Amino acid sequence: MTKAKTSNLTRSEIMRAVKSKDTAPEIVVRKLTHSLGFRYRLHRADLPGKPDLVFPTRRKVVFVHGCFWHGHICKRGARPPRQNAAYWSAKIARNVDRDARNQIELHNSGWDVFIVWECETKAGDRATLATRLDKFLTRPG
């Protein structure tokens, strides 16, 4: 059995539905962080990359990255696109470069950066993620 190719119109609708804010992994990280007693600001446009969570008094930021979109090395992130592979490979490479530039700029401005990958927000990994977030947010800058 083979999968039928998705029409351009259907593909366009699917891609339009992909959110950049308030994603399920981001909500998981917000809830975990809040349950640990930390308060944050969301998507500060005045910071490079508009970090997903910003802890201004601690000078710390958290980005929640989708594995596919930001080129993670996990099973989902390393999966090559089946259609229009050259476009998507270039797009993901640009995302990775942009992420690196934003992190450098934040570090140079005195901010600590923590990356949470989508695959780390799965139900079975949340206790480990909570511990890592707590360590990141409580350690001195």
N, C-alpha and C positions, 0 to 999 in steps of 0.2 A: 504494500500500500504506500503510495506517495502522497505528499502534501501538495495541494494545489497552490500555485503562486498567488500571492495576495495582490489584488489590483492596486494601481497607483492611488486611486481614490480611498480605498480602505486603508492602505498603508499611511496615507496622509492623515486620516482621521485618528489612527492609532498614535502616530507621532505627536499630533496636536494634544492628545490627552495626557502625554507625559508631563508631569509637573516638575517645576524647579524648586518650589517651596511647599512646605506642609506635606511632605511625602510620608508614607508609612514609617520608613526607617527614622526619619527626623522626629516624628511624633514619639517613637519608642525612646529615643535619646532624650528628648525633652522630659518625658514622664520619669525616666530613670533619674535624671539630674535633679528634677524637682523633688522626687522622693528622698534624695540624699540631702535635701535641705538647701540646695543652691538655687539662687535666682539669677535670671539672665535677661538679656535683651535679644531680640531677633533681627537678623538680616540687616545689620548696620551698613548702610550704603556708603558711609564715609570711610569704611575700612576696605582694603584690597580684597576682592573676591566676595564681598558681602557675606561674612561668616554666618553660619546657621544659628549658632548660639554665641553670645558675647557676654563676658563677665568683666565689665569695665574696671571695677575696683581691684580685681586680681590681675588685670592685663592679660587675660587668657581668652582664646577663641576656640570653638569647636566647629569643624566642618563635617557634615555627614555626606559621604560620597557614595553614589551608586556605582557598583562594581563595574558594570559594562561601560558606563559613560565616562568614567575616570580611569579606566585601564588597570584595574586591580589584577593581581596575579592569581586570584582564586578561580575556581571552575567556571563561574558565571562571567567573570571579567575577562578571562582569557579565551572565551568562546568567540570565534571569528564570525562576522556577519555573513549571512548566506547571500543576500542581495546587495548590490552596489558596494561591494567589499572595499574597493579603493577609496570611495568617498568616506565610508565610516572609519576606516583605518586612519586616514588623514585627520578626520574630525576628532577622534579619540586622542591621537598624538598631540593635536593642538590643545585639547583640554588638559592633558598631562603637563605640557609646557606651561600653560597659563597657571595651573595650580602651583607649580614649582615657583614661578615668578611671584605669585601672590604670597606664598609662604615666606620667601626670602624678604619681600617688602615688609611683611608683618614683623618678622624677627628683627629686621633692621630698625623698626619703629618701636621695639621694646615689648612686643606681644609674644606670648607662648602659644603655639599652635598644636592642636590635637586633632587627628583625623580618625573618624569612625567610618568603617566600611559597611556597606549595606549587609554583607554576609555576616558581620559581627552582631547584628541586631536580631538574629533569629532567637526564638524562644529559649532554646537550650543554652545559648551563650550569654544570656542577659546578666547573670550573676557575675561572670568574669568581666563583662563590659562595665557593670556598675563599679566594681573594684578598681578597674583601670581609670574610669572617670573620676572617682573619688581621689585616687592618688594624684592624678594630674591637677585637679582643682585645689587640693590642700597643700601640695608641695610649694615651697617658696619659689617665687619667680626668679 
